[in-house]
């Protein structure tokens, strides 16, 4: 009897405990559900806030988005290069005021000169392809004493230090159509406007300035016809107008690149256009060529013909130049430049920015010897002796002959 009572009592106790526990368990499950729902709401709000902040940061450029990542990729593939050039030269003709007419790159005699500081930022050039479209860019700035002569337009706001800047594209037509648009370097010159940093002579030849032309805004289309022949067509703002045209017409330039062998190259160039600020019309042609005779010996040549047409008459200007260099070692390379220019009517070498006085015509000639020394790959030292002659009486200030000697140095990076 006692055993039965105990069992009954125990059963009732368990039943009571269960009855009491059920509400507590249900309450606990309800509390957990509420807690989970609250956490989910908080997570949802945090996600929305994070997405809003991420969008704002991307918009403000704090973190890169898809376009930002693309920009970073372009910058990572771009290359920064350039050089710094300085010099000291003496003009034995002792020109008035120390300024040597027609002499580049150190026009002031007996003066230390910071000639150029050049910076170039460029992406890899596009590859010729008939299958896919690709694009590239290039931009160069030059600062220093020579900037007013070599840059696009030193007197124009926004172009004071701009040497070149263009967009380049490969259009998949045929084997690949090369298109450049922007401020483009001249096609007419054998020598580079970078001076001694790029050329075998430190001073610039007469041809580069008088029978050449500076950078100009335009569009160029190039196509490689065969392994040895390519053609370039260019429309630009005049031969001398530079970045902004002075009339509503354009100058056309055509250039044929010929490579009969891997050691010989030729460029045949023709041009014509209206030049209101300089002459009514200018047309002519140039031949540029180079021949790597052997591993050490190189020869280059330039022939130019210009016809400056005005209302009164046609004035012809022509020039011829040659370059010869021999690499004694990989660190020592002597080089000679010889050139002659004829301007019978004073249409070109007269009253110009390089200091020749107004005149009715002259012939000028020059021989320059330069020793290129490269003790290390980044350094280029160029002692130079140059002889100049003009047929114009007192053309060089007080004389018709002069010798200019000195030294230039460039660091390339």
BELCOR-V529738 format. One record per residue. N is the residue number from 0. RES is the residue in one letter. SS is DSSP state (H for helix, E for strand, L for the rest). PHI is phi in degrees with one decimal (none if undefined). OMEGA is omega in whole degrees, 0 to 359 (none if undefined). Layout:
BEGIN
N:RES:SS:PHI:OMEGA  N:RES:SS:PHI:OMEGA
END
This chain:
BEGIN
0:X:L:none:178  1:X:H:-65.1:180  2:X:H:-65.6:178  3:X:H:-63.1:180  4:X:H:-61.4:179  5:X:H:-64.9:181  6:X:H:-65.8:179  7:X:H:-64.6:179  8:X:H:-63.7:180  9:X:H:-65.4:180  10:X:H:-63.9:179  11:X:H:-64.0:179  12:X:H:-64.9:180  13:X:H:-65.1:179  14:X:H:-62.1:179  15:X:H:-65.9:179  16:X:H:-63.8:179  17:X:H:-64.0:180  18:X:H:-62.5:180  19:X:H:-70.7:185  20:X:H:-73.9:184  21:X:H:-58.5:178  22:X:H:-60.5:180  23:X:H:-64.8:179  24:X:H:-65.0:178  25:X:H:-62.7:179  26:X:H:-65.3:180  27:X:H:-64.5:178  28:X:H:-63.5:178  29:X:H:-63.8:180  30:X:H:-65.6:179  31:X:H:-62.8:179  32:X:H:-62.8:180  33:X:H:-64.9:180  34:X:H:-65.1:179  35:X:H:-62.4:180  36:X:H:-65.5:179  37:X:H:-65.7:178  38:X:H:-62.6:178  39:X:H:-62.7:178  40:X:H:-63.3:180  41:X:H:-65.6:178  42:X:H:-62.3:180  43:X:H:-63.7:179  44:X:H:-65.5:179  45:X:H:-63.2:179  46:X:H:-63.1:179  47:X:H:-63.1:178  48:X:H:-64.5:180  49:X:H:-62.4:179  50:X:H:-63.5:178  51:X:H:-65.0:179  52:X:H:-66.0:179  53:X:H:-62.8:178  54:X:H:-63.0:180  55:X:H:-65.7:180  56:X:H:-64.0:178  57:X:H:-65.1:180  58:X:H:-62.1:182  59:X:H:-84.1:178  60:X:L:83.0:179  61:X:L:-72.0:174  62:X:L:-128.0:183  63:X:L:-77.2:170  64:X:L:-95.8:181  65:X:H:-65.1:179  66:X:H:-69.5:178  67:X:H:-65.2:178  68:X:H:-62.6:178  69:X:H:-64.4:179  70:X:H:-64.1:179  71:X:H:-62.9:178  72:X:H:-64.5:179  73:X:H:-61.4:180  74:X:H:-64.6:180  75:X:H:-66.7:179  76:X:H:-88.0:181  77:X:L:-77.9:181  78:X:E:-125.7:176  79:X:E:-101.2:180  80:X:E:-140.8:179  81:X:E:158.2:180  82:X:E:-163.9:172  83:X:E:-128.2:181  84:X:E:-125.5:176  85:X:E:-138.3:184  86:X:E:-159.8:172  87:X:E:-146.3:182  88:X:E:-136.3:178  89:X:E:-123.9:178  90:X:E:-99.8:184  91:X:L:-69.0:179  92:X:L:-79.6:180  93:X:L:46.9:184  94:X:L:-64.3:178  95:X:H:-56.3:181  96:X:H:73.3:179  97:X:H:76.3:182  98:X:E:-99.4:183  99:X:L:-92.7:181  100:X:L:-60.9:174  101:X:L:72.7:184  102:X:L:-107.3:175  103:X:E:-129.2:28  104:X:L:-119.0:180  105:X:L:-119.7:189  106:X:L:-75.3:181  107:X:E:-95.9:182  108:X:L:-66.3:176  109:X:L:58.5:180  110:X:E:-132.7:172  111:X:E:-70.6:185  112:X:E:-128.8:166  113:X:E:-90.7:188  114:X:E:-71.0:185  115:X:E:-148.0:164  116:X:E:-124.9:183  117:X:E:-112.6:175  118:X:E:-126.1:179  119:X:E:-127.1:174  120:X:E:-115.7:185  121:X:E:-148.7:172  122:X:L:-84.2:174  123:X:L:-58.0:180  124:X:L:-63.8:180  125:X:L:-68.9:177  126:X:L:-97.8:178  127:X:L:-64.6:182  128:X:L:-154.0:175  129:X:L:-97.1:185  130:X:L:-108.1:186  131:X:L:-139.7:178  132:X:L:-85.3:175  133:X:E:-147.2:184  134:X:E:-140.3:179  135:X:E:-151.9:177  136:X:E:-147.3:176  137:X:E:-152.8:178  138:X:E:-143.0:181  139:X:E:-129.4:176  140:X:E:-122.6:175  141:X:E:-127.9:177  142:X:E:-118.6:176  143:X:L:119.2:185  144:X:L:-60.2:185  145:X:L:-85.5:185  146:X:H:-55.0:181  147:X:H:-62.1:181  148:X:H:-89.0:187  149:X:H:-91.4:186  150:X:L:-79.6:186  151:X:L:-61.7:182  152:X:L:-170.3:187  153:X:L:-66.8:180  154:X:L:-88.7:183  155:X:L:-107.3:179  156:X:L:-61.7:181  157:X:L:97.1:182  158:X:L:-122.7:186  159:X:L:-57.9:185  160:X:L:-118.2:181  161:X:E:-84.5:176  162:X:E:-92.4:178  163:X:E:-157.7:176  164:X:E:-165.3:182  165:X:E:-152.9:171  166:X:E:-101.6:179  167:X:E:-118.7:182  168:X:E:-135.5:168  169:X:E:-104.6:179  170:X:E:-101.6:185  171:X:L:-71.2:176  172:X:L:-119.2:183  173:X:L:62.8:177  174:X:L:-91.0:179  175:X:L:122.1:180  176:X:E:-99.8:180  177:X:E:-93.2:181  178:X:E:-124.5:175  179:X:E:-124.7:179  180:X:E:-140.1:180  181:X:E:143.5:178  182:X:E:-90.5:191  183:X:E:-114.6:176  184:X:L:-72.1:181  185:X:L:-59.4:173  186:X:L:-91.7:192  187:X:L:-85.9:193  188:X:L:-99.3:172  189:X:L:-72.6:179  190:X:L:-81.5:175  191:X:L:-86.4:176  192:X:L:-69.9:178  193:X:L:-74.8:175  194:X:H:69.6:186  195:X:H:-59.9:179  196:X:H:-62.8:182  197:X:L:-114.0:185  198:X:L:-98.6:178  199:X:L:-79.0:173  200:X:L:-112.7:181  201:X:L:-74.6:178  202:X:L:-71.1:181  203:X:E:-92.0:178  204:X:L:-73.4:177  205:X:H:-58.4:184  206:X:H:-60.7:182  207:X:H:-56.8:184  208:X:H:-93.8:190  209:X:H:-85.9:176  210:X:L:-117.7:173  211:X:L:-135.3:175  212:X:L:-157.8:182  213:X:L:-83.8:178  214:X:L:-64.3:179  215:X:E:-149.3:177  216:X:E:-75.2:180  217:X:E:-179.9:179  218:X:E:-128.4:179  219:X:E:-126.4:177  220:X:E:-120.9:181  221:X:E:-125.7:180  222:X:E:-145.1:178  223:X:E:-90.1:183  224:X:E:-80.7:178  225:X:E:-142.3:178  226:X:L:-65.2:183  227:X:L:-116.8:182  228:X:E:-141.3:173  229:X:E:-136.8:181  230:X:E:-135.0:176  231:X:E:-127.4:175  232:X:E:-120.0:183  233:X:E:-134.5:170  234:X:E:-117.1:185  235:X:E:-141.5:182  236:X:L:-76.4:178  237:X:L:73.0:178  238:X:L:-74.0:183  239:X:L:-125.6:184  240:X:L:-71.7:179  241:X:L:80.4:187  242:X:L:-73.5:183  243:X:L:-130.2:185  244:X:L:-73.9:178  245:X:L:-106.3:176  246:X:L:-155.6:185  247:X:L:-94.2:177  248:X:L:-106.1:182  249:X:L:-127.7:175  250:X:E:-95.4:178  251:X:E:-105.5:179  252:X:E:-131.0:175  253:X:E:-127.2:182  254:X:E:-135.4:176  255:X:E:-107.5:177  256:X:E:-96.8:184  257:X:E:-122.4:178  258:X:E:-128.3:181  259:X:E:-64.5:175  260:X:E:-154.4:180  261:X:L:-74.6:181  262:X:L:-109.3:184  263:X:E:-128.4:175  264:X:E:-139.9:177  265:X:E:-140.6:171  266:X:E:-122.8:175  267:X:E:-103.3:190  268:X:E:-128.0:173  269:X:E:-128.4:182  270:X:E:-151.2:176  271:X:E:-159.3:179  272:X:E:176.4:180  273:X:E:-90.2:183  274:X:E:-135.9:185  275:X:L:-61.4:184  276:X:L:-79.2:186  277:X:L:-123.6:179  278:X:E:-159.9:183  279:X:E:-60.5:178  280:X:E:-140.5:174  281:X:E:-132.7:174  282:X:E:-145.2:181  283:X:E:166.4:182  284:X:E:-160.4:180  285:X:E:-140.7:171  286:X:E:-123.9:175  287:X:E:-114.6:181  288:X:E:-153.5:176  289:X:E:-144.2:181  290:X:E:-140.2:174  291:X:E:-85.6:188  292:X:L:-62.5:172  293:X:L:-151.7:184  294:X:L:-62.0:186  295:X:L:-107.2:189  296:X:E:-103.4:180  297:X:E:-133.5:178  298:X:E:-128.2:177  299:X:E:-133.4:181  300:X:E:-148.1:176  301:X:E:-143.0:174  302:X:E:-124.6:183  303:X:E:-134.4:172  304:X:E:-136.8:178  305:X:E:-125.7:173  306:X:E:-123.1:179  307:X:E:-98.7:185  308:X:E:-102.5:175  309:X:L:-119.9:180  310:X:L:-65.0:185  311:X:L:-88.1:187  312:X:L:-164.2:172  313:X:E:-101.9:178  314:X:E:-117.5:183  315:X:E:-101.4:176  316:X:E:-132.0:177  317:X:E:-138.8:182  318:X:E:-150.8:177  319:X:E:-143.7:181  320:X:E:-147.4:178  321:X:E:-140.8:180  322:X:E:-128.9:179  323:X:E:-136.5:180  324:X:E:-136.5:180  325:X:E:-139.2:181  326:X:E:-83.7:177  327:X:L:-63.3:172  328:X:L:-139.8:177  329:X:L:-73.3:180  330:X:L:-115.6:182  331:X:E:-132.8:181  332:X:E:-140.6:173  333:X:E:-76.7:183  334:X:E:-143.7:178  335:X:E:-125.4:174  336:X:E:-122.5:177  337:X:E:-126.7:181  338:X:E:-150.9:179  339:X:E:-143.9:177  340:X:E:-128.4:178  341:X:E:-125.5:178  342:X:E:-132.6:190  343:X:L:-67.1:185  344:X:L:-106.5:181  345:X:L:71.5:180  346:X:L:-80.0:187  347:X:L:-124.0:185  348:X:L:-93.2:186  349:X:L:-158.1:179  350:X:L:57.2:187  351:X:L:-97.6:181  352:X:L:-64.1:180  353:X:L:-88.0:168  354:X:L:104.2:174  355:X:L:-70.5:180  356:X:L:-69.3:175  357:X:L:-57.3:183  358:X:L:-153.3:182  359:X:L:-92.2:178  360:X:L:137.3:178  361:X:E:-164.7:169  362:X:E:-111.5:177  363:X:E:-130.3:180  364:X:E:-140.6:183  365:X:E:-154.1:171  366:X:E:-131.6:181  367:X:E:-127.3:175  368:X:E:-114.3:183  369:X:E:-130.1:175  370:X:E:-104.5:179  371:X:E:-89.8:181  372:X:E:-120.7:180  373:X:L:-124.6:181  374:X:L:-63.6:174  375:X:L:-137.4:186  376:X:L:-55.8:185  377:X:L:-88.0:184  378:X:E:-109.1:177  379:X:E:-131.7:180  380:X:E:-109.2:187  381:X:E:-133.2:169  382:X:E:-67.9:187  383:X:E:-146.2:172  384:X:E:-125.4:184  385:X:E:-135.3:176  386:X:E:-114.6:179  387:X:E:-124.6:177  388:X:E:-138.9:174  389:X:E:-132.4:176  390:X:L:-81.8:181  391:X:L:-81.5:180  392:X:L:-57.7:181  393:X:L:54.6:181  394:X:L:-64.6:177  395:X:E:-98.5:180  396:X:L:81.6:180  397:X:L:-125.9:187  398:X:E:-133.3:176  399:X:L:-106.1:179  400:X:E:-132.0:176  401:X:E:-157.2:171  402:X:E:-122.3:179  403:X:E:-118.3:181  404:X:E:-137.6:181  405:X:E:171.9:184  406:X:E:-151.8:175  407:X:E:-124.5:178  408:X:E:-140.6:181  409:X:E:-133.0:171  410:X:E:-112.1:183  411:X:E:-107.9:179  412:X:L:-138.0:none
END
